[in-house]
Amino acid sequence: MAEAKDTCLLYLITPPVIKDMQAFSNVLDEVLATGEVVCLQLRLKDVDDEAIIAAVETFLPICHAHEVALLINDRADLAAQTGADGVHLGQTDGDLASARSLLGADKEIGVTCHASKDLAFVAGDQGANYVAFGAFFESDTKPDASKADTKTLMEILTDWDEVTDVPCVAIGGITPENCRQVADAGAHFVAVSGSVWGHKDGPVAAVKAFGKALA
């Protein structure tokens, strides 16, 4: 997932709440069938481990059928247990070395670095497959997220692209209308959630709009 750098690609995050797993699975299959998404992060909040495991068991075959990687937010232990393709770690979600020990060398590990190149360099040195910067814009999905100065974040993307081979993900309030800005600044992936699942024309139309904007 984290090897391509020539084109900015779409990194999709699930809604934090999925009420009907089967209905969502059908929609997910249609979304991934567009070929616009390269990675799906499972980010469920306020659920027990069994719900996360069940979601992985449901979504992993769909992802792999469309050659999309499935990462779990926060939980390296569950990623290892379920055979997911990797984990995304926040700054308070455990250390990268422990996650790598659990997952092995072939799994993907991404790390949230907010607006800090220093955190990103540490993560890269420790073997992260990608780093994530943000939030770039106001986000309905995570309204309490720390939003950095957008100009500063754009400069970080450009600097990062010039000095390292570790891919970077831009996250936070990214839409089909503004994604080109972060792509042109140097983002290798844009992470999106609410702008897809809450799109006025539906999620399939949304990912197609992102694909057109990023092409």
Phi, psi and omega in degrees: 000321190261025182265325186287131178230353184287328182233143176283128188243166188262125180245111188259137178247135181293161170298153180290341179229128175237109186278324182237099186299319182291317179297318179295322179301318179297316178294317180301317179300317179293320180295312182289334179295344178292338183080008184272342187255135178252342182211140174240125174258124176277112182232087178255134182249145175059041175234160179275172183300324182298324179292321178294316180298316179297321179295317178298315180298329179280317189273333185300314178298325179294314179301311184292330176297334181250014178058043178247134177283143177245117177249151176255135177287131171077319198256089177296327181296318180286329175297318178293318183295323187266349184080019175299166186278354178162195185217150170248126184250130167280177181291345180244018186254029180098162186268155186294322182298319178294319178297318180295323178297321179289320191266334184089175189286338189269354182267157181273136173228122175247154184226130173289129181235008177054242179240037186240112173292330179298313177299322181293319179296321177298313180299317178298317179296330181273001174101019176297142177280335174202162174237153182239131178246147178157180010271137184281320183225169176300137185237129174284333181291318178230075184296339180267004181294148178285115181264121178273171176296126185298319180299318179296317179296321178299319179295324177297317178301314181296314179298316183297317181298329184277335190247354183215157176265359179283121181297154179235146179248133173260137184219153172110097174071022183276133184232170174301335182280332183245358186295331181296328180299313183286328176296314180294333179286339177132004178293140178265336176220148168244128180265127185223152178216281184302328181289347173263303186292334180256014183296141185298333181257008178097160186294328178295314177299323181296310182293329175293322177295319176298315180300319179295318182291327184270348185295000000 
